[in-house]
Structures are given as structure tokens and as C-alpha cells.
Amino acid sequence: MDPLVSTLVLILLALLGARFSFSTERVPAGPRLLFRTGTHFLFLGLALGPVGLSFLSEDAVVQLYPLLGLGLGWVGLLFGLQLDRATLRAFPRSLHIVALGQAVLTFGIFTGLALAAGRGAGLVGTPVLALILAAGATAAVSSPAGIAMVSSNFLVRGQVRQFLFFVASLDAVVGILALQITYGYLHGTEVMPGFEIGVTAFWTVADLALGLVCGILFLWLMRLRPGREELVLYLLGVSALVGGAALQLQLSPLVASTVMGAVVANFSRDSKRVYRALQQWEKPIYVVLLILAGAQLRPTTWWVFPLGFGYFAFRTLGKLIANAVLVRTIRLPFDAPKRIGLGLVPQGGISLAMALSFVLTLSGASITVLGYSGVDLLFAVIVVGVVLSELTGPLFTQQVLRRAGEIKPAVEKALADGDVVRAQAEALGRTESAPADSVPPPPGGGA
């Protein structure tokens, strides 16, 4: 199909999808999180893509790559705007250490387990290492969406809920940076034979510098206080610029755009206005990104399902162990449950954006695993793993909050009876009698 027609249809689907598909109050918790994070649009893209109806052909998807760059830039910019130093300083240092530390440990545990499994299956070499490192980077990331959904459903108040939300809102920093370090390590190898100058640190600094330059450029554009429509145009342009430039240089568009967002958040007087504009258009752009990502999905073998379950199991185990170690090592302002890491199982859209970034960056690489394209195999495995985490994550989060006493039996009973007023009274009665929270409300989290 003609790329122009495909683009117009995608825009229509994005507007319709953003309007109708994110309201899912009557859907059970696990599937509801899938719908709220838009994961179902991946399967719509799969149905419309070359594997399905071929509405989006291979050539059409390639010609629409600029939209993918724009979407990745938008996601990173929105996430970076939440890294406001004034907000982050309001949280105790111990929470920052645990939030970032558990992501690093999860990455290490996942990577170690995956490397051991790969060696046991006879899979070794730089291409396999590249796939495992990329998978480990996505595994380090959690999503606040599942925690927010459970909190809203059960009117949860308390320090464990705030801790989980804060960690899930911040740990993507580690995953995004780990993916860029992976790219830097692969430059000049058989996986990325081009751009052979420099070392890992050089390419990582280059990605950070790209985000800094684009952030300064955006601040310069903002000096004249543009109107609402003009601001959206600036945001579209700068997101496309940073995402496209990073992909062209085989860098991470998410790192560059996150740095750009952090620059705007900390140095612009209009950062809140920018954040509102990004949120207003977040869903349509996210829908386009997911549909095009789904068109890239190639489930070429049934092995993606057991491998996806293995990805989910390794990641869950990593989150569980990493958080158990840190909450026993770092003194927190509350008593953390033993299995608090299970509350971070929900994974969300940033992991999918990272996986898509990997697919685009290595689209020209020749990586073969088990006789199949390694890039396509990895993307399909991560999608299966994310779906499993979204289906089971809310149940794990409920168990953690229930064991911590932050989901009250009286509230659950009132909600089961359909008495929302009584449930709200029970929830508020608990918070009034309990000690004040030792940490402030968490920052807003992305998908």
C-alpha cells in the first residue's frame, strides 16, 4: 500500500485507539493492564503487517521508520521530563539507591542466568551476547502503571505502595543506559561493523551529548513562549530530530531523548507546560508506535513462547532477589515485605520501546540464532515476556500490598459489596490512624 495512505490510516487508528481503547474498568486486572498500556495494539500491527494481512508491507514499514524515530523520541522526552531534580531531591537517598541498585542487580542476575542457559544450549559468541545484553536491559525496567492500577482499584495508601511507585518510575534510567552501553560495546564488532572509531565510553558520551545539544536547541526555541499549536509542532520536530539522529548513528534514541527531557525539566520555566502538551498527545503517538512495532513482529518459530516464558521467569527471579538483597542492606523509612520485588513485575511500554529501538538499530545486522533472525526472535520473545508480566503483575502487586497491610480486608469487602462510599471511608480511616508517610508522593511515571 502507498505509504501516504498507510500514514493516514495509522493516524486515524491512533486517534480512535486513544479515544476508545484505554477505558477498561470492566476488564479483569491482568488483561486491563494490557489494554491500559496499549499492548493489544502490537497484535493489531501484527495483523496489519507483512505476517498478517500485508496492509503494511515491508516497504511501507521501512518508509514509515521516521514515525518510529518520532515515537521513540517522544517516549524518551516524556520520561526525561519526570527527572526534575527538585522533585527527586524530595525523596530519601535510600530510595534512590534501592531504585537504581535493584535495576542494576536485576540486569546482572538476568544476564548471568541467560548466559548460563545459552552456554548450556551451545549458543555462544558476540551475536548471542548482544541479544542477551539487550534482553537484560529491558528486564531491568518496571512500570508504575500496574501499581497505579492496583492502588486505584483498592484505594491503597501507604509507604510500600509509594516505594513501589517511586522505584518503577525511576529504574528505567538503568535499563535505557544499559542498552546504550550495549550499543557502544558492539560498535566495530561483527554485529555493528560500521562506525568503528572510539570505544564504548565514546559512543555513550556521544549519545548523551546528542541529547544535551537537542535539549539546548529546544530551550532556545522556547525563549519566545510559543502558543499551544506551535509548541506541539516544536515537540514533534525535536522528537523526530533526536530519535532519527540517534538511529542514524546507531545510538539509543531513548537515551538521547531522555537527556533532552531532563534538560528541559531542569532548565525551562515552561517545563510543566511542555509535560502537559506531551501527555495530551501521548496516546495517539504511542498507538502509532505500537502498531508499527507490531508490524515488525516476526514470530517465526514456536520457540518464542518457551523462550518468552524463560525471559519472564528470569526477570521475575531477578527482581525478587535484587530487591530482597537491597531492602535488607539499605535502611528504609519503613518495614519492607520480604518479597517486595514481586510488586515490580509489571513491565510496561518503555521495555517495548527499548526492544523496538534494538530492532531498528540492528535491522541491517546479520544475527542468526537457531537458524532464525536473532533480532526478530528477541523482539518476539520480549513481547511474550511483557504480555506475561502484564497479565500476572497486578496479581503479584496485590499480594505484596495485601501482605504489607496496605490493602485492607474491610476495603476489599466493601468493594466486593459494591459500596464504594464505605470502601473510601475504610481507606481514609486507616490513613488517619496510621503514622504519616515518611516519603512524599511519588513522581508521575510513564507507561
FIGUNU-931235 format. One record per atom (N, C-alpha, C): residue in one letter; y, x, z. Coordinates in steps of 0.2 Angstrom, whole numbers, plus 5000, padded with zeros to 4 digits. Example, Ala and Ser with C-alpha at 12.3 -4.5 7.8 and 13.67 -1.06 7.14 Angstrom:
! FIGUNU-931235
A497250665039;A497850625039;A498450665039;S498950645035;S499550685036;S500050645039;
***
This chain:
! FIGUNU-931235
M499450045000;M500050005000;M500650045000;D501150024997;D501850054997;D502050075004;P502250135005;P502550155012;P503150115014;L503550085010;L504150045012;L503849985014;V503349955011;V503049885013;V502749895020;S502349955020;S502049965026;S502449975032;T503050005031;T503550015036;T503849945038;L503949905034;L504249835035;L503749795039;V503149795037;V502649765041;V502549795048;L502549855049;L502549885055;L503149865060;I503749865057;I504249845061;I504149765063;L503949725059;L503849655060;L503249655066;L502749685065;L502249685070;L502449715077;A502949765077;A503249795083;A503649745087;L504049705083;L504449655086;L504049595089;L503549575085;L503149525088;L502749545094;G502449605093;G502049635098;G502449645105;A503049665104;A503449675110;A503649615113;R503649565109;R503949495112;R503349455115;F502749465113;F502249415115;F501649445119;S501549515118;S500849545120;S500849575126;F501449585130;F501449615136;F501549565142;S501449505141;S501449455146;S500749425147;T500449455152;T499749445153;T499549425160;E499849375163;E499749365170;E499049325171;R498849295166;R498149265167;R497549305166;V497649365163;V497149405162;V496949445168;P496249455169;P495949495174;P496349565175;A496249595181;A496649655182;A496549715177;G495949735176;G495749785171;G496049775164;P495749725161;P496049705154;P496749695154;R497049675159;R497849665160;R498149725159;L497949775162;L498249845162;L498249875154;L497649855151;L497549875144;L498149845140;F498249785141;F498749745137;F499449765139;R499549775146;R500249795148;R500449865145;T499949915145;T500049975142;T500049975134;G499849925131;G499849915124;G499249945121;T498749965124;T498150005121;T497849965116;H497849895116;H497549855111;H497849865104;F498449895104;F498749905098;F498449965094;L498150005098;L497750055095;L497150025090;F496849975093;F496249945089;F496549905083;L497149875084;L497449845078;L497649895073;G497849955075;G497950005070;G497350035067;L496750035071;L496150055068;L495950005063;A496049935064;A495849885060;A496249885053;L496849905054;L497349905048;L497249975044;G496950025047;G496950095044;G496450105039;P496350165037;P495850185032;P495150165034;V494950165041;V494250155043;V494150075043;G494650035043;G494649965043;G494849935036;L495349895036;L495549855030;L495949905025;S496049965027;S496450005022;S497149985021;F497449935025;F498149915024;F498549975024;L498450015029;L498750085030;L498350135027;S498450155021;S497950205018;S498150275021;E497750325019;E497850395022;E498550415019;D498650405013;D499350425010;D499850395014;A499850325015;A500350295018;A500450315026;V499950335029;V499950355036;V500350425036;V500150465031;V500450535031;V501250525030;Q501350485025;Q502150475023;Q502450445029;L502150405034;L502450375040;L502450425046;Y502250485045;Y502250535050;Y502950545053;P503550535050;P504150535053;P504250485059;L503950425058;L503950375063;L503550395069;L503050435068;L502650465073;L503050515077;G503350555074;G503850605077;G504350575081;L504650515078;L505150475082;L504850445088;G504250415087;G503950385093;G503850435099;L503550495097;L503450545102;L504050575105;G504550585101;G505250605104;G505550555109;W505450485107;W505650435111;W505350435118;V504650435118;V504250435124;V504450495129;G504550555126;G504650615130;G505450605133;L505850575129;L506550575131;L506550525137;L506250465136;L506250415141;L505950445148;F505350485147;F505150515153;F505550565156;G505850605152;G506350655154;G506950635158;L507150575156;L507750545159;L507650525167;Q506950515168;Q506750505175;Q506750565180;L506850625177;L506850685181;L507550705183;D507850655186;D508550665189;D508550705196;R508850765196;R508750805202;R509050765208;A509550725208;A509750685214;A509250635216;T508850605212;T508350565214;T507750605217;L507550655213;L506950695215;L507050725222;R507650745224;R507850785230;R507750735236;A507750665234;A507650615240;A506950615243;F506550645239;F505850645242;F505650715245;P505250705250;P505050775254;P504750825249;R504850885251;R504550935247;R503750935247;S503450905252;S502750905252;S502450855247;L502850805245;L502650755240;L502650795233;H503150835232;H503250865226;H502650915225;I502450955230;I501951005230;I501250965228;V501150915232;V500550875230;V500550845223;A501050815221;A501050785215;A500950835209;L501250895209;L501150945204;L500550975205;G500350995211;G499751035213;G499150995211;Q499050935213;Q498450895211;Q498350895203;A498950885200;A498850885192;A498550955190;V498851015193;V498551075191;V497851085192;L497651065198;L496951065200;L496551025196;T496750965195;T496350915190;T496250955183;F496750985181;F496651015174;F496151075175;G496151115180;G495751165181;G495051145182;I494951085186;I494251065188;I493951035181;F494350995178;F494150965171;F493951015166;T494351065165;T494251115161;T493651155162;G493551175169;G492951205171;G492351175170;L492251105171;L491751065170;L491551055163;A492051045159;A491951035152;A491751105148;L492051155150;L491751225148;L491051235149;A490851215156;A490151225158;A489751185154;A489951115153;A489551075149;A489451095141;G490051125139;G490051145132;G489551205131;R489551255136;R489151315135;R488351285136;G488251235140;G487551215141;G487351185134;A487851155130;A487651125124;A487651175118;G487851235120;G487851285114;G488551285111;L489051255113;L489651245110;L490151295113;V490351345109;V490751405112;V491251415106;G491751465108;G492251485103;G492951455104;T493451485100;T494151465101;T494251395099;P493951365094;P494051295092;P493851245098;V493251265101;V492951215106;V493451225112;L493651285114;L494151295119;L494751265118;A495051255112;A495651225110;A495551145112;L495051115110;L494851045111;L494851035119;I494451075122;I494451065130;I495051075133;L495451125131;L496151135135;L496551075133;A496551045127;A496950985126;A496750925130;A496050915130;A495750865134;A495950875141;G495950935144;G496150945151;G496850925152;A497250945148;A498050925148;A498150855149;T497750815145;T497850735145;T497550715152;A496950745154;A496650725160;A497050735166;A497550775166;A497950795172;A498450735173;V498550695168;V499150645169;V498850575171;S499250545176;S499150475178;S499650435176;S499650365177;S500150315175;S500350275181;P500950265182;P501150215188;P501050145186;A500850125180;A500850055178;A500350025181;G499750055182;G499150025186;G499350015193;I499650065196;I499850055203;I500450005204;A500849995199;A501349945200;A501049875199;M500549865195;M500249805194;M499949785200;V499549825203;V499149805209;V499649795215;S500149835215;S500649815220;S501049755220;S501149735213;S501449675212;S500949615213;N500349625211;N499849565212;N499749555220;F499749605224;F499549595231;F500149605236;L500749605233;L501349615237;L501349675242;V501149725239;V500949785243;V501649825245;R501649845252;R502149885254;R501849935258;G502149995258;G501850055262;G501850115259;Q501750165263;Q501850235261;Q501350265256;V500650235257;V500150255252;V500350235245;R500550175245;R500750145238;R501350185235;Q501850205239;Q502450245237;Q502150315235;F501750345239;F501450405237;F501150405230;L500650355229;L500350355223;L500850345217;F501350305218;F501850285213;F502250355211;F502450385216;F502850445215;F502350505211;V501750515214;V501350565210;V501250545203;A501050475202;A500950455195;A501550455190;S502150455194;S502750465190;S502950535188;L502650585191;L502850645191;L502350695188;D501750685188;D501250735186;D501150745179;A501450695175;A501450705168;A501750775166;V502250795170;V502550865169;V502050915168;V501550915172;V501050975172;V500650965165;G500450905164;G500050895158;G500350905151;I501050885151;I501350895145;I501550975144;L501651005149;L501751085149;L501151115147;A500551095150;A499951125149;A499751115141;L499851065138;L499751055131;L500151105127;Q500751115129;Q501151165125;Q500951235126;I500751255132;I500451315133;I499751325129;T499451275128;T498851275124;T499051295117;Y499551255114;Y499851275108;Y500051345107;G500351375112;G500651435112;G500051485112;Y499551475116;Y498951515116;Y498551515109;L498551465105;L498251455099;L498551485093;H499251495094;H499651525088;H499351595086;G499251595080;G498951665077;G498251665077;T497851615080;T497151615080;T496851575074;E496251575073;E495951535068;E496151465068;V496351435074;V496451365074;V497251355072;M497651395073;M498351395071;M498551465067;P498351475061;P498451535058;P499151555056;G499551505056;G500251515054;G500651535060;F501351555059;F501751575065;F501451625069;E501251675067;E500851725071;E501351775075;I501951765075;I502351805079;I502351785086;G502451825091;G502551805098;G501951795101;V501951775108;V501351765112;V501451695115;T501051675120;T501051605122;T501751595126;A501951645130;A502651635133;A503251625128;F503151655122;F503751655117;F503751585115;W503151555113;W503151485110;W503351435115;T503151445121;T503351395126;T504051395128;V504351455128;V505151465129;V505451435123;A505151445117;A505451415111;A505451335111;D504951305114;D504951235114;D505451205119;L505551245125;L506051225130;L506751235127;A506851285123;A507451295120;A507651245115;L507151225111;L507251165107;L507551105110;G507151085116;G507451035120;G508151035123;L508251105125;L508951115128;L509451105122;V509351135116;V509851135111;V509951055109;C509451015108;C509450945106;C509850905112;G509750925118;G510050895124;G510750905124;I510950965122;I511650985122;I512050945116;L511650945110;L511950905105;L512050835106;F511550805110;F511650735112;F512250725117;L512350775121;L512950765126;L513550775122;W513550815117;W514150825113;W514250755109;L513750725106;L513850655103;L514150605108;M513950615114;M514050555119;M514850565122;R515150615120;R515850635123;R516350575121;L516250545115;L516650495113;L516450425116;R515950415120;R515750355123;R515650305117;P515050315114;P514850265108;P514750195111;G514850145106;G514650075108;G513850075108;R513650015110;R512950005111;R512550015104;E512749985099;E512349995092;E512350075090;E512950105091;E513050175089;E512550215094;L512550195100;L512150235105;L511350235103;V511150175101;V510450165099;V510350205092;L510850215088;L510750255082;L510750325084;Y511150345088;Y511050415091;Y510450435094;L510150385098;L509450395101;L508950405096;L508950355091;L508450365085;L508450425082;G509150445080;G509150515077;G508950575080;V509150575087;V509050635091;V508250635092;S507950575093;S507250575095;S506850595089;A507050575083;A506750595076;A506850675075;L507450695077;L507550765076;L507150815080;V507150795087;V506750845091;V505950835090;G505750775089;G505050765088;G504850795081;G505250785076;G505050815069;G505050895069;A505650925072;A505650995073;A505151025076;A504950995082;A504351025086;A503651025082;L503550965079;L502950965075;L502951015069;Q503551025066;Q503551065060;Q503451135063;L503651155069;L503551225071;L502851225075;Q502451175075;Q501851175079;Q501951185086;L502451155089;L502651145096;L502451075099;S502551065105;S502451005108;S503050965108;P503050905104;P503650865104;P503850835111;L503350825115;L503450795121;L503750845126;V503650905126;V503950955130;V504750955128;A504850965122;A505550965119;A505950905121;S505650845120;S506050785121;S506150775129;T505650795133;T505650785140;T506250835143;V506250895140;V506850935142;V507450905140;M507550885134;M508150845132;M508350795136;G507850745138;G507950695143;G508250715150;A507950775152;A508150795159;A508850825158;V509050855153;V509750875152;V510250825152;V510050765148;V510450705148;V510550675155;A509950675159;A509950645165;A510350675170;N510350745170;N510750785175;N511450805173;F511650795167;F512250815165;F512750765161;S512450705160;S512850655157;S513050605162;R513650585161;R513950525166;R513650455164;D513350455158;D513150395155;D512350395155;S512050435159;S511350435159;S510950365160;K511250325165;K510950265166;K511050215160;R511550225157;R511650185151;R511150205145;V511050265145;V510550295140;V509850265141;Y509750265148;Y509050245150;Y508950175149;R509450135150;R509350065148;R509250045141;A509650085137;A509550075129;A508850095127;L508650155130;L507950175128;L507450125131;Q507450095137;Q507050045139;Q507049985135;Q507649965132;Q507749905128;Q507349905122;W507249965119;W506949975113;W506250005114;E506050015120;E505450055121;E504750015118;K504749955120;K504149915117;K504049915110;P504549895106;P504449905099;P504249965096;I504550025098;I504450085096;I503750115098;Y503550095104;Y502850105107;Y502350075103;V502450005101;V501949975097;V501850005090;V502450025087;V502350065081;V501950125082;L502150165087;L501750225089;L501050215089;L500850165093;L500150145094;L499750125088;I500050085084;I499750065078;I499650115073;L500150165073;L500050225068;L499550265071;A499550275078;A498950315081;A498250285080;G498250215080;G497650185079;G497350195072;A497850205067;A497650215060;A497350285060;Q497550335064;Q497250405064;Q496650405068;L496350355071;L495750355075;L495150355070;R494750395071;R494150405067;R493550415071;P493250355073;P492650355077;P492050375073;T491950435070;T491450455065;T490750455068;T490650455074;T489950455077;T489950425084;W489350395085;W489250365091;W489250405097;W489250475096;W489350525102;W490050515105;V490550485102;V491150475105;V491150435112;F490650385112;F490550345118;F490250385124;P489750415123;P489450455129;P489950515131;L490250545126;L490750595127;L491450565131;G491650505129;G492150475132;G492050455139;F491350435140;F491250425147;F491250485151;G490950545148;G491050605152;G491750625153;Y492150615148;Y492850635149;Y493150595155;F492950525156;F493150485161;F492950515168;A492250525168;A491950545174;A492250615176;F492350665172;F492550725174;F493350725177;R493650675173;R494350665175;R494450635182;T494050585183;T493950545190;T493750595195;L493250635194;L493050685199;L493550735200;G493950755195;G494450805196;G495050775200;K495250715199;K495750685203;K495550675210;L494950655211;L494650645218;L494650705222;I494450755219;I494350825223;I495050855224;A495450855219;A496150885219;A496550855224;N496550785225;N496950755230;N496650765237;A496050765237;A495650775244;A495850835247;V495850895242;V496050955245;V496750965247;L497150935243;L497850945244;L498150905250;V497850845251;V498150805257;V497850825263;R497350865263;R497150905269;R497450965270;T497750995265;T498051065266;T498851055267;I499151005264;I499850995264;I499950935269;R500450955274;R500650895279;R501050845276;L500850785276;L501150725273;L501450685278;P502050645277;P502350605282;P501950545284;F501250535282;F500850485283;F500150505283;D499650465286;D498950475286;D498650455279;A498450505275;A498250485268;A497450475268;P497250415265;P496550405265;P496150465262;K495450465263;K495050525261;K495050525253;R494950465250;R494850455243;R495450435240;I496050455242;I496650435239;I496750455231;G496350505229;G496350525222;G496150465217;L495750425220;L495450365216;L496050315214;G496550315218;G497150275216;G497550305210;L497350365208;L497750395202;L497250385196;V496750345196;V496350345190;V496650315184;P497050265184;P497450235178;P497850295175;Q497750295168;Q497950345164;Q498550335160;G498550285156;G499250255153;G499350295146;G499950275144;G500150285137;G500350365136;I500650395141;I500850465140;I500250505138;S499650495140;S499050535138;S498850515131;L498950455129;L498850445122;L499350475117;A499950475120;A500450515116;A500350585115;M500050615121;M499850685120;M499350695116;A498850655116;A498250665111;A498450655104;L498950605103;L499150595096;L499550665094;S499950685098;S500350745097;S499850805095;F499250815098;F498750865096;F498550845089;V498350785088;V498150765081;V498550785076;L499250775077;L499750785072;L499850865071;T499850895077;T499950975076;T499451005073;L498750985074;L498251015071;L497850985066;S498250935062;S498050895057;S497750945051;G498051005050;G497851045045;G497351095047;A497151095053;A496651145056;A495951125054;S495551175053;S494851155051;S494451175057;I494351125062;I493951125068;I493351075067;T492751105067;T492151065067;T491751075073;V491551015076;V491051015081;V490550965080;L489950985081;L489350945079;L489350915072;G489650955068;G489650935061;G490250885059;Y490650865064;Y491250825063;Y491850855064;S492450825062;S493050845063;S493250855071;G493350905073;G493450915081;G494050875083;V494650875079;V495250845081;V495150765081;D494750735076;D494650665076;D494150645082;L493650695083;L493250675088;L493550675095;L494050725096;L494350725103;L494850665103;F495150645098;F495650585099;F495250525101;A494650515097;A494250455099;A493950465106;V493750525108;V493450525115;V494050515120;I494650535119;I495150525124;I495350445124;V495350415118;V495450345118;V494950305122;V494250325121;V493750295125;V493850305133;G494050365134;G494150385141;G494750345144;V495250335140;V495850305143;V495750225144;V495350195139;V495150125140;V494750115146;L494250165148;L493850155154;L494250165160;S494750215160;S495250215166;S495650155167;E495850125161;E496250065162;E495850005165;L495250005163;L494849945165;L494649955172;T494450015174;T494250025181;T494750045186;G495350075183;G495850105188;G496150055193;P496349995191;P496549945195;P496149935201;L495449925200;L494949915205;L494949975210;F494950035208;F494950095212;F495650095216;T496150075213;T496850075217;T496850025222;Q496549965220;Q496449915226;Q496049935232;Q495549965230;Q495049995236;Q495450045240;V495850085237;V496250135241;V496750105245;L497150055242;L497650025246;L497349975251;R496749945250;R496449905255;R496249945261;R495850005259;R495650045265;R496250075269;A496850085266;A497450105269;A497750055273;G497549995273;G497849935276;G498449905273;E498549925267;E499249905264;E499149845260;I498449825258;I498349755255;I498049715261;K498449675264;K498249635270;K497749575268;P497249575272;P496749515271;P497149445271;A497649435275;A497949375275;A498349365269;V498649415266;V498949405260;V498449395254;E497949425254;E497449405249;E497149335250;K497049315256;K496849245257;K497349195254;A497949205256;A498549165254;A498549155246;L498549215243;L498549215236;L497949185233;A497349195236;A496749155233;A496849085234;D497149065239;D497348985240;D497848965236;G498249005232;G498748985228;G499448975232;D499448995238;D500048995242;D500449055242;V500849065237;V501249125236;V501749135241;V502049075244;V502549075249;V502249105255;R501649085257;R501349115263;R501149185262;A500949205256;A500749275255;A501349315256;Q501949295253;Q502549335254;Q502749345261;A502649285265;A502849295272;A502449335276;E501749335274;E501249385277;E501449455275;A501649465269;A501849535267;A502449565270;L502949515271;L503549535274;L503449545281;G503049505284;G502949505291;G502649575293;R502249605289;R501849665290;R502449725290;T502849725285;T503349775284;T503849775290;E503949715292;E504449705298;E504249735304;S503549735305;S503249755311;S503049825311;A502949855305;A502749925304;A503249975304;P503150035306;P503650085305;P503950085299;A504650105298;A504950115292;A504650175288;D504650165281;D504350215277;D504650285278;S504250335277;S504550405278;S504850435272;V504650395266;V504850425260;V505250365256;P505750385252;P506150325249;P505750295243;P506050245240;P505650215235;P505550265229;P504950255226;P504850305220;P505250295214;P505350345210;P505750335204;P505350295199;G505650265194;G505350225189;G504950275185;G504350245183;G503850285179;G503750255172;G503550295168;G503450275161;G502750245160;A502550235154;A501950195153;A501350235156;
***
